[in-house]
Amino acid sequence: MEVHKPTHLVLLSSPGLGHLIPVIELGKRFVFHHNFKVTILAVTSQTSHAEAQILNSTLTPNLFNFNVIQIPSPDLTGLVHENDAVVTRLCVMMRVVKPAIQSIISKTTPRPSVLIVDVFGTEAIPIARELNLLTYVYVASHAWFAALLVYSPVLDQLVEGQYVDQKEPLKIPGCNPVRPEDVVDPMLDRNDRQYKEYLGMGNGISQSDGVLVNTWEDLQHKDLQALRDGGLLSQVLKMKVPVYSVGPLVRQPESETNPSTESVVKWLDEQPNESVLYVSFGSGGTMSYEQTTELAWGLELSKRRFIWVVRAPMEGALDAAFFTSGCSRGEEVSNYLPEGFVSRTHKVGLLIPEWAQQISILRHSSIGGFLSHCGWGSTLDSVTNGVPLIAWPLYAEQRMNATLLAEELGLAVRPTVLPTKKVVGREEIARMVRQVITDDENVKSNPIRERVKEIQRSAVKALSKGGSSYVALSNLAETIEG
């Protein structure tokens, strides 16, 4: 009797937790819900402690029919300049490793039938075509961002001058317009190398057999419809590839936690319900010394409990820690915080240097708010745990995310000025913290908290059997199996 061999998928992830975690979680759903065999090709930065933690926890224990192959970061000497942006570095890195990708896929058994790439891996699509594989692009962000990305080559022809200098919002057919100040990082300067790389990603998506987006129908129905065949945007682009909303795919808590996480959870166990603000700027976000100081004072003035993942201040690029997250400098965090801050707040605050197991913190009942850089992964971590946000965008598409969260979905409060443009003062920080972490008398009448609980229920429903995202992934699985 012939033994049925499972359908084999290869998923390609570029470096960075915002890319790696969604790819791993997508792969797991194919394994658990559709009995596929999945191989993850993870191009690693080799400098990120956080990235290494994720990969190690994924590899042990090994899941049946689930395999991770790490592709070390190539030497980019002579290919990028010291001041090149993260997007440029990622695109060049993924281009250089194409021969390694082709070699691995060619030798993989059983022979894969599908290659799914993230947005930085679209140049691998021709490799899949040569090997006669179906190809899909996984946008690990939201549908509004996906719409801007695929429409950007058209905007490039329509808009004169810099996007940030435009007087009117940038219109996207079928979607909300994007304010000039909210454009993604590669669109901030059309003369920068990363802009051309970004346009290449937008063009590459239309070459695929379909697009997966880490969102769900109830959250972004309008944007998803615009992208789909027959939608206003797809008509303009003549883009006929199917679009699957498969989210929210977020990292699940580990069965075993490390000692440092256990001590954090123990501290949280001692705090009242929904009383603690979690403060973290992701795996790559950094702030200036002045802004770090104001944030410390703001937390203290708010008179609310907090957990703060503290990273050493860095002047210049706001994503300066992207390839170095978690590498301790051997400094005490008190060295770059206001004098006496640690001693004055030790009863209400917990400081964690560099990196923390975020999902273990956000799922705790004592967490009542999240001051976040608004990376989409962190946003989904927060929303799926019913935690309202203080939106503090730094780089990538985070300004779009903050606008979506605060102005369209009602899940966040945000500063009156962009943190990328001006230092946010301590008084405003304290005000936002108190708005999210209300006092005991008002805790039951917090509209943001009520709204985020509503969206949390919607997210659970989308992923449950019969839900929109569950059905979308099932439809894709059927298409793959032919």
One Martini backbone bead per residue (centre of mass of N, CA, C, O) as a GRO file, in nm:
protein
  482
    1MET     BB    1   0.096   0.036   0.023
    2GLU     BB    2   0.069   0.366  -0.024
    3VAL     BB    3   0.227   0.636   0.113
    4HIS     BB    4   0.132   0.935   0.224
    5LYS     BB    5   0.257   1.242   0.133
    6PRO     BB    6   0.310   1.536   0.242
    7THR     BB    7   0.278   1.846   0.194
    8HIS     BB    8   0.538   2.077   0.083
    9LEU     BB    9   0.666   2.360   0.253
   10VAL     BB   10   0.828   2.678   0.191
   11LEU     BB   11   0.961   2.922   0.418
   12LEU     BB   12   1.063   3.268   0.393
   13SER     BB   13   1.293   3.453   0.607
   14SER     BB   14   1.382   3.739   0.724
   15PRO     BB   15   1.526   3.934   0.927
   16GLY     BB   16   1.356   3.950   1.217
   17LEU     BB   17   1.090   3.926   1.429
   18GLY     BB   18   0.864   4.050   1.234
   19HIS     BB   19   0.921   3.798   1.034
   20LEU     BB   20   0.975   3.526   1.182
   21ILE     BB   21   0.726   3.476   1.361
   22PRO     BB   22   0.498   3.470   1.143
   23VAL     BB   23   0.623   3.237   0.980
   24ILE     BB   24   0.622   3.022   1.200
   25GLU     BB   25   0.313   3.037   1.263
   26LEU     BB   26   0.220   2.959   0.982
   27GLY     BB   27   0.360   2.687   0.969
   28LYS     BB   28   0.211   2.558   1.213
   29ARG     BB   29  -0.076   2.565   1.086
   30PHE     BB   30  -0.012   2.372   0.855
   31VAL     BB   31   0.056   2.137   1.041
   32PHE     BB   32  -0.190   2.121   1.248
   33HIS     BB   33  -0.444   2.169   1.025
   34HIS     BB   34  -0.302   2.015   0.737
   35ASN     BB   35  -0.053   1.815   0.740
   36PHE     BB   36   0.202   1.954   0.673
   37LYS     BB   37   0.513   2.015   0.545
   38VAL     BB   38   0.771   2.225   0.703
   39THR     BB   39   1.009   2.470   0.580
   40ILE     BB   40   1.235   2.691   0.729
   41LEU     BB   41   1.392   2.983   0.596
   42ALA     BB   42   1.638   3.148   0.799
   43VAL     BB   43   1.753   3.456   0.783
   44THR     BB   44   2.023   3.572   0.967
   45SER     BB   45   2.200   3.811   1.164
   46GLN     BB   46   2.389   3.704   1.421
   47THR     BB   47   2.321   3.961   1.649
   48SER     BB   48   2.052   3.845   1.779
   49HIS     BB   49   1.933   3.734   2.072
   50ALA     BB   50   1.629   3.718   2.014
   51GLU     BB   51   1.644   3.545   1.760
   52ALA     BB   52   1.786   3.303   1.893
   53GLN     BB   53   1.561   3.239   2.095
   54ILE     BB   54   1.343   3.170   1.890
   55LEU     BB   55   1.492   2.943   1.740
   56ASN     BB   56   1.551   2.759   1.983
   57SER     BB   57   1.247   2.721   2.073
   58THR     BB   58   1.165   2.592   1.797
   59LEU     BB   59   1.372   2.343   1.794
   60THR     BB   60   1.282   2.305   2.108
   61PRO     BB   61   1.104   2.091   2.032
   62ASN     BB   62   1.052   1.904   1.774
   63LEU     BB   63   0.842   1.905   1.514
   64PHE     BB   64   0.636   1.745   1.330
   65ASN     BB   65   0.698   1.846   1.008
   66PHE     BB   66   0.922   2.057   1.134
   67ASN     BB   67   1.163   2.289   0.988
   68VAL     BB   68   1.482   2.456   1.050
   69ILE     BB   69   1.679   2.669   0.836
   70GLN     BB   70   1.978   2.829   0.857
   71ILE     BB   71   2.089   3.142   0.710
   72PRO     BB   72   2.352   3.308   0.702
   73SER     BB   73   2.476   3.600   0.700
   74PRO     BB   74   2.615   3.778   0.471
   75ASP     BB   75   2.864   3.942   0.316
   76LEU     BB   76   2.835   4.312   0.261
   77THR     BB   77   3.093   4.393   0.153
   78GLY     BB   78   3.049   4.644  -0.095
   79LEU     BB   79   2.712   4.650  -0.100
   80VAL     BB   80   2.712   4.840   0.149
   81HIS     BB   81   2.666   5.109   0.346
   82GLU     BB   82   2.689   5.236   0.656
   83ASN     BB   83   2.411   5.431   0.599
   84ASP     BB   84   2.226   5.220   0.532
   85ALA     BB   85   1.931   5.101   0.544
   86VAL     BB   86   1.754   4.835   0.647
   87VAL     BB   87   1.608   4.775   0.382
   88THR     BB   88   1.860   4.755   0.211
   89ARG     BB   89   2.000   4.529   0.368
   90LEU     BB   90   1.778   4.316   0.336
   91CYS     BB   91   1.765   4.306   0.027
   92VAL     BB   92   2.061   4.233  -0.021
   93MET     BB   93   2.070   3.981   0.150
   94MET     BB   94   1.844   3.824  -0.011
   95ARG     BB   95   2.003   3.831  -0.279
   96VAL     BB   96   2.267   3.678  -0.194
   97VAL     BB   97   2.100   3.405  -0.091
   98LYS     BB   98   1.974   3.270  -0.345
   99PRO     BB   99   2.163   3.026  -0.399
  100ALA     BB  100   2.100   2.889  -0.126
  101ILE     BB  101   1.799   2.856  -0.168
  102GLN     BB  102   1.813   2.684  -0.425
  103SER     BB  103   1.980   2.454  -0.308
  104ILE     BB  104   1.790   2.365  -0.080
  105ILE     BB  105   1.532   2.312  -0.245
  106SER     BB  106   1.658   2.104  -0.446
  107LYS     BB  107   1.741   1.899  -0.187
  108THR     BB  108   1.464   1.868  -0.085
  109THR     BB  109   1.283   1.633   0.124
  110PRO     BB  110   1.037   1.639  -0.007
  111ARG     BB  111   0.924   1.787  -0.267
  112PRO     BB  112   0.830   2.089  -0.306
  113SER     BB  113   0.528   2.300  -0.400
  114VAL     BB  114   0.599   2.557  -0.208
  115LEU     BB  115   0.655   2.919  -0.189
  116ILE     BB  116   0.696   3.135   0.096
  117VAL     BB  117   0.727   3.486   0.120
  118ASP     BB  118   0.838   3.767   0.213
  119VAL     BB  119   0.875   4.095   0.111
  120PHE     BB  120   1.203   4.047   0.095
  121GLY     BB  121   1.164   3.764  -0.102
  122THR     BB  122   1.064   3.822  -0.409
  123GLU     BB  123   1.336   3.739  -0.569
  124ALA     BB  124   1.261   3.417  -0.532
  125ILE     BB  125   1.037   3.356  -0.738
  126PRO     BB  126   1.202   3.258  -0.990
  127ILE     BB  127   1.303   3.004  -0.853
  128ALA     BB  128   1.026   2.871  -0.827
  129ARG     BB  129   0.963   2.866  -1.125
  130GLU     BB  130   1.199   2.680  -1.210
  131LEU     BB  131   1.077   2.453  -0.992
  132ASN     BB  132   0.762   2.447  -1.009
  133LEU     BB  133   0.637   2.654  -0.799
  134LEU     BB  134   0.443   2.784  -0.589
  135THR     BB  135   0.369   3.140  -0.506
  136TYR     BB  136   0.391   3.337  -0.204
  137VAL     BB  137   0.298   3.629  -0.019
  138TYR     BB  138   0.387   3.744   0.311
  139VAL     BB  139   0.215   3.982   0.496
  140ALA     BB  140   0.309   4.074   0.830
  141SER     BB  141   0.086   4.278   0.800
  142HIS     BB  142  -0.142   4.493   0.682
  143ALA     BB  143  -0.368   4.589   0.435
  144TRP     BB  144  -0.291   4.888   0.407
  145PHE     BB  145   0.007   4.835   0.357
  146ALA     BB  146  -0.027   4.649   0.113
  147ALA     BB  147  -0.159   4.865  -0.063
  148LEU     BB  148   0.074   5.066  -0.066
  149LEU     BB  149   0.290   4.879  -0.180
  150VAL     BB  150   0.145   4.806  -0.459
  151TYR     BB  151   0.093   5.130  -0.528
  152SER     BB  152   0.372   5.277  -0.537
  153PRO     BB  153   0.446   5.257  -0.846
  154VAL     BB  154   0.216   5.458  -0.915
  155LEU     BB  155   0.294   5.697  -0.735
  156ASP     BB  156   0.568   5.737  -0.876
  157GLN     BB  157   0.413   5.857  -1.136
  158LEU     BB  158   0.209   6.076  -1.000
  159VAL     BB  159   0.425   6.195  -0.805
  160GLU     BB  160   0.574   6.498  -0.721
  161GLY     BB  161   0.819   6.471  -0.540
  162GLN     BB  162   0.797   6.457  -0.216
  163TYR     BB  163   0.582   6.309  -0.006
  164VAL     BB  164   0.631   6.492   0.256
  165ASP     BB  165   0.544   6.765   0.070
  166GLN     BB  166   0.262   6.710   0.059
  167LYS     BB  167  -0.070   6.850   0.101
  168GLU     BB  168  -0.197   6.575   0.038
  169PRO     BB  169  -0.315   6.288   0.057
  170LEU     BB  170  -0.261   5.957  -0.032
  171LYS     BB  171  -0.424   5.786  -0.273
  172ILE     BB  172  -0.617   5.475  -0.238
  173PRO     BB  173  -0.797   5.258  -0.389
  174GLY     BB  174  -1.045   5.171  -0.144
  175CYS     BB  175  -0.883   5.345   0.065
  176ASN     BB  176  -0.729   5.505   0.284
  177PRO     BB  177  -0.546   5.758   0.314
  178VAL     BB  178  -0.207   5.889   0.325
  179ARG     BB  179  -0.019   6.063   0.509
  180PRO     BB  180   0.281   6.203   0.460
  181GLU     BB  181   0.381   6.145   0.768
  182ASP     BB  182   0.296   5.813   0.734
  183VAL     BB  183   0.497   5.703   0.571
  184VAL     BB  184   0.714   5.493   0.488
  185ASP     BB  185   1.046   5.499   0.509
  186PRO     BB  186   1.118   5.467   0.193
  187MET     BB  187   0.928   5.744   0.135
  188LEU     BB  188   1.098   5.986   0.262
  189ASP     BB  189   1.324   5.923   0.023
  190ARG     BB  190   1.358   5.906  -0.326
  191ASN     BB  191   1.691   5.906  -0.326
  192ASP     BB  192   1.701   5.654  -0.181
  193ARG     BB  193   1.778   5.324  -0.207
  194GLN     BB  194   1.525   5.204  -0.053
  195TYR     BB  195   1.308   5.294  -0.256
  196LYS     BB  196   1.380   5.100  -0.489
  197GLU     BB  197   1.346   4.844  -0.321
  198TYR     BB  198   1.048   4.891  -0.252
  199LEU     BB  199   0.936   4.887  -0.541
  200GLY     BB  200   1.026   4.596  -0.595
  201MET     BB  201   0.835   4.467  -0.389
  202GLY     BB  202   0.568   4.565  -0.513
  203ASN     BB  203   0.613   4.423  -0.791
  204GLY     BB  204   0.661   4.125  -0.687
  205ILE     BB  205   0.376   4.046  -0.585
  206SER     BB  206   0.234   4.019  -0.876
  207GLN     BB  207   0.407   3.740  -0.940
  208SER     BB  208   0.228   3.579  -0.778
  209ASP     BB  209  -0.034   3.345  -0.659
  210GLY     BB  210  -0.041   3.511  -0.381
  211VAL     BB  211  -0.179   3.667  -0.074
  212LEU     BB  212  -0.076   3.711   0.260
  213VAL     BB  213  -0.241   3.838   0.561
  214ASN     BB  214  -0.199   3.969   0.902
  215THR     BB  215  -0.529   3.945   0.918
  216TRP     BB  216  -0.887   4.034   0.932
  217GLU     BB  217  -1.198   4.090   0.822
  218ASP     BB  218  -1.324   4.266   1.056
  219LEU     BB  219  -1.084   4.474   1.061
  220GLN     BB  220  -1.023   4.487   0.703
  221HIS     BB  221  -1.237   4.472   0.468
  222LYS     BB  222  -1.190   4.712   0.277
  223ASP     BB  223  -0.889   4.657   0.202
  224LEU     BB  224  -0.927   4.367   0.102
  225GLN     BB  225  -1.129   4.433  -0.127
  226ALA     BB  226  -0.939   4.620  -0.288
  227LEU     BB  227  -0.724   4.383  -0.349
  228ARG     BB  228  -0.924   4.223  -0.484
  229ASP     BB  229  -1.082   4.089  -0.726
  230GLY     BB  230  -1.265   4.386  -0.826
  231GLY     BB  231  -1.129   4.590  -0.685
  232LEU     BB  232  -1.016   4.903  -0.709
  233LEU     BB  233  -0.710   4.837  -0.693
  234SER     BB  234  -0.697   4.586  -0.879
  235GLN     BB  235  -0.795   4.738  -1.132
  236VAL     BB  236  -0.560   4.937  -1.157
  237LEU     BB  237  -0.331   4.695  -1.142
  238LYS     BB  238  -0.423   4.420  -1.258
  239MET     BB  239  -0.478   4.237  -0.997
  240LYS     BB  240  -0.551   3.866  -0.967
  241VAL     BB  241  -0.465   3.781  -0.698
  242PRO     BB  242  -0.516   3.626  -0.422
  243VAL     BB  243  -0.652   3.715  -0.090
  244TYR     BB  244  -0.537   3.625   0.241
  245SER     BB  245  -0.676   3.620   0.559
  246VAL     BB  246  -0.473   3.476   0.850
  247GLY     BB  247  -0.532   3.632   1.101
  248PRO     BB  248  -0.379   3.646   1.402
  249LEU     BB  249  -0.032   3.585   1.401
  250VAL     BB  250   0.114   3.464   1.700
  251ARG     BB  251   0.296   3.408   1.961
  252GLN     BB  252   0.334   3.155   2.173
  253PRO     BB  253   0.367   3.043   2.467
  254GLU     BB  254   0.589   2.898   2.657
  255SER     BB  255   0.622   2.617   2.852
  256GLU     BB  256   0.909   2.740   2.907
  257THR     BB  257   1.081   2.943   3.131
  258ASN     BB  258   1.295   3.161   3.226
  259PRO     BB  259   1.415   3.303   3.509
  260SER     BB  260   1.355   3.599   3.427
  261THR     BB  261   1.054   3.552   3.361
  262GLU     BB  262   0.966   3.438   3.634
  263SER     BB  263   1.024   3.703   3.792
  264VAL     BB  264   0.818   3.875   3.639
  265VAL     BB  265   0.564   3.707   3.699
  266LYS     BB  266   0.587   3.729   4.003
  267TRP     BB  267   0.552   4.035   4.012
  268LEU     BB  268   0.273   4.039   3.870
  269ASP     BB  269   0.118   3.865   4.083
  270GLU     BB  270   0.137   4.124   4.297
  271GLN     BB  271  -0.057   4.276   4.109
  272PRO     BB  272  -0.307   4.430   4.001
  273ASN     BB  273  -0.551   4.440   3.788
  274GLU     BB  274  -0.474   4.630   3.523
  275SER     BB  275  -0.200   4.818   3.648
  276VAL     BB  276   0.016   4.767   3.414
  277LEU     BB  277   0.278   4.901   3.224
  278TYR     BB  278   0.406   4.826   2.911
  279VAL     BB  279   0.751   4.885   2.793
  280SER     BB  280   0.822   4.873   2.435
  281PHE     BB  281   1.044   4.883   2.117
  282GLY     BB  282   1.139   4.622   2.046
  283SER     BB  283   1.414   4.487   1.858
  284GLY     BB  284   1.503   4.801   1.725
  285GLY     BB  285   1.433   5.029   1.914
  286THR     BB  286   1.521   5.378   1.961
  287MET     BB  287   1.652   5.648   2.171
  288SER     BB  288   1.717   5.925   2.304
  289TYR     BB  289   1.828   6.066   2.584
  290GLU     BB  290   1.602   6.277   2.617
  291GLN     BB  291   1.360   6.077   2.577
  292THR     BB  292   1.432   5.883   2.804
  293THR     BB  293   1.402   6.091   3.028
  294GLU     BB  294   1.104   6.168   2.977
  295LEU     BB  295   0.990   5.885   3.016
  296ALA     BB  296   1.073   5.847   3.306
  297TRP     BB  297   0.919   6.090   3.419
  298GLY     BB  298   0.638   6.008   3.314
  299LEU     BB  299   0.613   5.747   3.476
  300GLU     BB  300   0.643   5.878   3.753
  301LEU     BB  301   0.406   6.093   3.727
  302SER     BB  302   0.167   5.882   3.685
  303LYS     BB  303   0.151   5.669   3.922
  304ARG     BB  304   0.228   5.394   3.778
  305ARG     BB  305   0.273   5.092   3.690
  306PHE     BB  306   0.580   4.918   3.557
  307ILE     BB  307   0.731   4.783   3.254
  308TRP     BB  308   1.075   4.823   3.136
  309VAL     BB  309   1.240   4.799   2.834
  310VAL     BB  310   1.574   4.880   2.839
  311ARG     BB  311   1.762   5.096   2.627
  312ALA     BB  312   2.016   5.238   2.509
  313PRO     BB  313   2.085   5.528   2.402
  314MET     BB  314   2.043   5.667   2.057
  315GLU     BB  315   2.159   5.844   1.810
  316GLY     BB  316   1.946   5.878   1.537
  317ALA     BB  317   1.849   5.598   1.453
  318LEU     BB  318   1.543   5.424   1.543
  319ASP     BB  319   1.676   5.127   1.424
  320ALA     BB  320   1.972   5.063   1.553
  321ALA     BB  321   1.890   4.763   1.693
  322PHE     BB  322   1.809   4.552   1.475
  323PHE     BB  323   2.110   4.388   1.466
  324THR     BB  324   2.150   4.414   1.820
  325SER     BB  325   1.951   4.279   1.986
  326GLY     BB  326   2.052   4.190   2.320
  327CYS     BB  327   2.333   4.331   2.337
  328SER     BB  328   2.514   4.378   2.587
  329ARG     BB  329   2.707   4.656   2.740
  330GLY     BB  330   2.743   4.639   3.061
  331GLU     BB  331   2.521   4.825   3.166
  332GLU     BB  332   2.353   5.019   3.369
  333VAL     BB  333   2.046   5.158   3.350
  334SER     BB  334   2.104   5.400   3.549
  335ASN     BB  335   2.309   5.556   3.357
  336TYR     BB  336   2.036   5.650   3.155
  337LEU     BB  337   1.890   5.768   3.406
  338PRO     BB  338   1.762   5.943   3.628
  339GLU     BB  339   1.843   6.052   3.917
  340GLY     BB  340   1.681   5.822   4.137
  341PHE     BB  341   1.467   5.656   3.979
  342VAL     BB  342   1.504   5.365   4.082
  343SER     BB  343   1.452   5.425   4.387
  344ARG     BB  344   1.168   5.571   4.352
  345THR     BB  345   1.037   5.306   4.164
  346HIS     BB  346   1.078   5.012   4.292
  347LYS     BB  347   0.769   4.953   4.385
  348VAL     BB  348   0.634   5.009   4.069
  349GLY     BB  349   0.898   4.915   3.912
  350LEU     BB  350   1.034   4.735   3.617
  351LEU     BB  351   1.357   4.656   3.496
  352ILE     BB  352   1.460   4.560   3.157
  353PRO     BB  353   1.719   4.458   2.977
  354GLU     BB  354   1.660   4.486   2.617
  355TRP     BB  355   1.485   4.194   2.678
  356ALA     BB  356   1.163   4.015   2.639
  357GLN     BB  357   0.894   3.801   2.703
  358GLN     BB  358   0.622   3.940   2.587
  359ILE     BB  359   0.383   3.731   2.590
  360SER     BB  360   0.406   3.668   2.899
  361ILE     BB  361   0.323   3.957   2.981
  362LEU     BB  362   0.057   4.032   2.816
  363ARG     BB  363  -0.115   3.779   2.938
  364HIS     BB  364  -0.127   3.918   3.197
  365SER     BB  365  -0.365   4.047   3.421
  366SER     BB  366  -0.186   4.307   3.515
  367ILE     BB  367  -0.206   4.412   3.235
  368GLY     BB  368  -0.326   4.748   3.101
  369GLY     BB  369  -0.075   4.830   2.906
  370PHE     BB  370   0.095   4.955   2.590
  371LEU     BB  371   0.403   5.092   2.517
  372SER     BB  372   0.447   5.129   2.164
  373HIS     BB  373   0.592   5.111   1.834
  374CYS     BB  374   0.384   4.945   1.640
  375GLY     BB  375   0.441   4.686   1.563
  376TRP     BB  376   0.250   4.442   1.435
  377GLY     BB  377   0.324   4.218   1.631
  378SER     BB  378   0.277   4.381   1.894
  379THR     BB  379  -0.011   4.460   1.834
  380LEU     BB  380  -0.124   4.168   1.830
  381ASP     BB  381  -0.034   4.090   2.111
  382SER     BB  382  -0.216   4.300   2.248
  383VAL     BB  383  -0.501   4.249   2.124
  384THR     BB  384  -0.513   3.930   2.189
  385ASN     BB  385  -0.494   4.036   2.514
  386GLY     BB  386  -0.663   4.304   2.573
  387VAL     BB  387  -0.448   4.553   2.517
  388PRO     BB  388  -0.398   4.868   2.533
  389LEU     BB  389  -0.255   5.159   2.365
  390ILE     BB  390   0.053   5.336   2.318
  391ALA     BB  391   0.145   5.524   2.048
  392TRP     BB  392   0.509   5.485   1.934
  393PRO     BB  393   0.640   5.561   1.659
  394LEU     BB  394   0.950   5.503   1.453
  395TYR     BB  395   0.930   5.286   1.204
  396ALA     BB  396   0.849   5.200   0.905
  397GLU     BB  397   0.487   5.138   0.943
  398GLN     BB  398   0.415   5.272   1.232
  399ARG     BB  399   0.252   5.528   1.157
  400MET     BB  400   0.019   5.379   1.031
  401ASN     BB  401  -0.053   5.206   1.275
  402ALA     BB  402  -0.121   5.439   1.469
  403THR     BB  403  -0.354   5.551   1.302
  404LEU     BB  404  -0.526   5.297   1.294
  405LEU     BB  405  -0.553   5.261   1.607
  406ALA     BB  406  -0.652   5.558   1.691
  407GLU     BB  407  -0.859   5.652   1.439
  408GLU     BB  408  -1.012   5.378   1.346
  409LEU     BB  409  -1.016   5.155   1.601
  410GLY     BB  410  -0.975   5.256   1.908
  411LEU     BB  411  -0.686   5.122   2.064
  412ALA     BB  412  -0.548   5.417   2.102
  413VAL     BB  413  -0.308   5.635   2.209
  414ARG     BB  414  -0.145   5.959   2.131
  415PRO     BB  415   0.057   6.183   2.053
  416THR     BB  416   0.053   6.508   1.919
  417VAL     BB  417   0.336   6.412   1.833
  418LEU     BB  418   0.585   6.285   1.666
  419PRO     BB  419   0.858   6.115   1.788
  420THR     BB  420   1.026   6.169   1.513
  421LYS     BB  421   1.005   6.502   1.547
  422LYS     BB  422   0.961   6.506   1.872
  423VAL     BB  423   0.977   6.551   2.194
  424VAL     BB  424   0.816   6.390   2.447
  425GLY     BB  425   0.673   6.490   2.721
  426ARG     BB  426   0.612   6.409   3.051
  427GLU     BB  427   0.317   6.509   3.076
  428GLU     BB  428   0.204   6.354   2.832
  429ILE     BB  429   0.284   6.077   2.923
  430ALA     BB  430   0.123   6.073   3.187
  431ARG     BB  431  -0.153   6.116   3.056
  432MET     BB  432  -0.158   5.855   2.882
  433VAL     BB  433  -0.125   5.653   3.110
  434ARG     BB  434  -0.388   5.740   3.266
  435GLN     BB  435  -0.580   5.676   3.024
  436VAL     BB  436  -0.518   5.363   3.035
  437ILE     BB  437  -0.445   5.369   3.349
  438THR     BB  438  -0.679   5.370   3.551
  439ASP     BB  439  -0.851   5.412   3.808
  440ASP     BB  440  -1.056   5.226   4.006
  441GLU     BB  441  -1.321   5.394   3.938
  442ASN     BB  442  -1.265   5.387   3.596
  443VAL     BB  443  -1.200   5.098   3.481
  444LYS     BB  444  -1.504   5.025   3.364
  445SER     BB  445  -1.502   5.317   3.166
  446ASN     BB  446  -1.301   5.227   2.933
  447PRO     BB  447  -1.321   5.255   2.595
  448ILE     BB  448  -1.056   5.123   2.499
  449ARG     BB  449  -1.089   4.859   2.655
  450GLU     BB  450  -1.358   4.776   2.532
  451ARG     BB  451  -1.259   4.771   2.237
  452VAL     BB  452  -1.026   4.559   2.269
  453LYS     BB  453  -1.211   4.328   2.362
  454GLU     BB  454  -1.374   4.315   2.102
  455ILE     BB  455  -1.131   4.251   1.913
  456GLN     BB  456  -1.041   3.998   2.056
  457ARG     BB  457  -1.294   3.833   1.988
  458SER     BB  458  -1.261   3.858   1.682
  459ALA     BB  459  -0.986   3.712   1.664
  460VAL     BB  460  -1.071   3.440   1.779
  461LYS     BB  461  -1.291   3.383   1.566
  462ALA     BB  462  -1.111   3.387   1.307
  463LEU     BB  463  -0.928   3.126   1.411
  464SER     BB  464  -1.155   2.959   1.436
  465LYS     BB  465  -1.357   2.729   1.356
  466GLY     BB  466  -1.510   2.897   1.078
  467GLY     BB  467  -1.342   3.127   1.051
  468SER     BB  468  -1.203   3.342   0.830
  469SER     BB  469  -0.900   3.249   0.862
  470TYR     BB  470  -0.946   2.948   0.864
  471VAL     BB  471  -1.081   2.935   0.584
  472ALA     BB  472  -0.857   3.068   0.416
  473LEU     BB  473  -0.640   2.850   0.477
  474SER     BB  474  -0.805   2.613   0.371
  475ASN     BB  475  -0.831   2.716   0.080
  476LEU     BB  476  -0.528   2.720   0.028
  477ALA     BB  477  -0.471   2.423   0.085
  478GLU     BB  478  -0.652   2.319  -0.145
  479THR     BB  479  -0.497   2.457  -0.375
  480ILE     BB  480  -0.223   2.321  -0.323
  481GLU     BB  481  -0.340   2.019  -0.351
  482GLY     BB  482  -0.552   2.035  -0.609
   0.00000   0.00000   0.00000
